Amino acid sequence: MAERCKETVWDGSTWRHRKCLHDATRDGYCGQHHPDAVKRRRGKAEARYQKESAVRAAKQKREDFDRRAGARCRELGIQPEDIR
């Protein structure tokens, strides 16, 4: 019988932990739970989060500028739609 992965995971149906059911491939871990694989996945997720966060921040900055610029145009008696 093949050695099982030594990682403990959440049981999907209860509030308990159980051993991973995958066969160990390297250093007693399966491919999913090996520390190198976990580190690589977390790095990709962090890079994706940073990119999405930058996009959200830029969008928020544009929306804030548009709102302030529109308010200032109305103060001056100019309709913001006339500028475009």
C-alpha positions as CSV (number, residue, x, y, z in Angstrom):
1,M,0.0,0.0,0.0
2,A,1.3,3.4,-0.9
3,E,2.2,6.0,1.7
4,R,-0.5,8.6,2.2
5,C,0.1,12.4,2.3
6,K,0.8,13.5,5.8
7,E,-1.1,16.8,5.6
8,T,-4.2,17.2,7.8
9,V,-7.2,18.7,6.0
10,W,-10.7,19.8,6.9
11,D,-13.4,17.1,6.4
12,G,-15.9,18.6,4.0
13,S,-19.0,17.4,5.8
14,T,-18.1,17.9,9.5
15,W,-16.1,20.2,11.7
16,R,-13.2,17.7,12.0
17,H,-9.8,17.2,10.5
18,R,-8.6,14.1,8.7
19,K,-5.6,13.0,6.8
20,C,-5.3,13.8,3.1
21,L,-6.4,10.8,1.0
22,H,-3.9,11.4,-1.8
23,D,-0.7,9.3,-2.2
24,A,2.5,10.9,-1.1
25,T,4.8,11.8,-4.0
26,R,7.6,13.8,-2.4
27,D,8.8,14.2,1.2
28,G,5.6,12.5,2.5
29,Y,3.3,15.0,0.8
30,C,1.1,14.7,-2.2
31,G,1.5,17.2,-5.1
32,Q,-1.2,19.5,-3.8
33,H,0.1,19.8,-0.2
34,H,3.8,19.7,-0.7
35,P,5.2,23.0,0.8
36,D,6.8,24.0,-2.5
37,A,3.4,23.7,-4.3
38,V,1.6,25.5,-1.5
39,K,4.2,28.3,-1.7
40,R,3.9,28.6,-5.5
41,R,0.0,28.7,-5.3
42,R,0.1,31.4,-2.6
43,G,2.6,33.4,-4.7
44,K,0.3,33.3,-7.7
45,A,-2.7,34.2,-5.6
46,E,-0.9,37.1,-4.0
47,A,0.2,38.4,-7.4
48,R,-3.3,38.1,-8.7
49,Y,-4.6,40.0,-5.7
50,Q,-2.1,42.7,-6.1
51,K,-3.0,43.2,-9.7
52,E,-6.7,43.3,-9.0
53,S,-6.2,45.6,-6.1
54,A,-4.2,48.0,-8.3
55,V,-7.1,47.9,-10.9
56,R,-9.7,48.6,-8.2
57,A,-7.6,51.5,-6.8
58,A,-7.1,53.1,-10.3
59,K,-10.9,52.8,-11.0
60,Q,-11.7,54.4,-7.6
61,K,-9.3,57.2,-8.3
62,R,-10.8,57.9,-11.7
63,E,-14.4,57.8,-10.2
64,D,-13.3,60.2,-7.5
65,F,-11.7,62.6,-10.0
66,D,-14.8,62.5,-12.2
67,R,-17.1,63.2,-9.3
68,R,-15.0,66.1,-8.1
69,A,-14.5,67.5,-11.6
70,G,-18.2,67.2,-12.3
71,A,-19.1,69.1,-9.1
72,R,-16.6,71.8,-9.9
73,C,-18.0,72.2,-13.5
74,R,-21.5,72.6,-12.1
75,E,-20.2,75.2,-9.7
76,L,-18.9,77.2,-12.7
77,G,-22.1,76.8,-14.6
78,I,-20.7,74.3,-17.1
79,Q,-22.5,71.0,-17.7
80,P,-19.9,68.2,-17.5
81,E,-21.6,66.5,-20.5
82,D,-20.8,69.6,-22.7
83,I,-17.0,69.1,-22.1
84,R,-16.8,65.7,-23.8
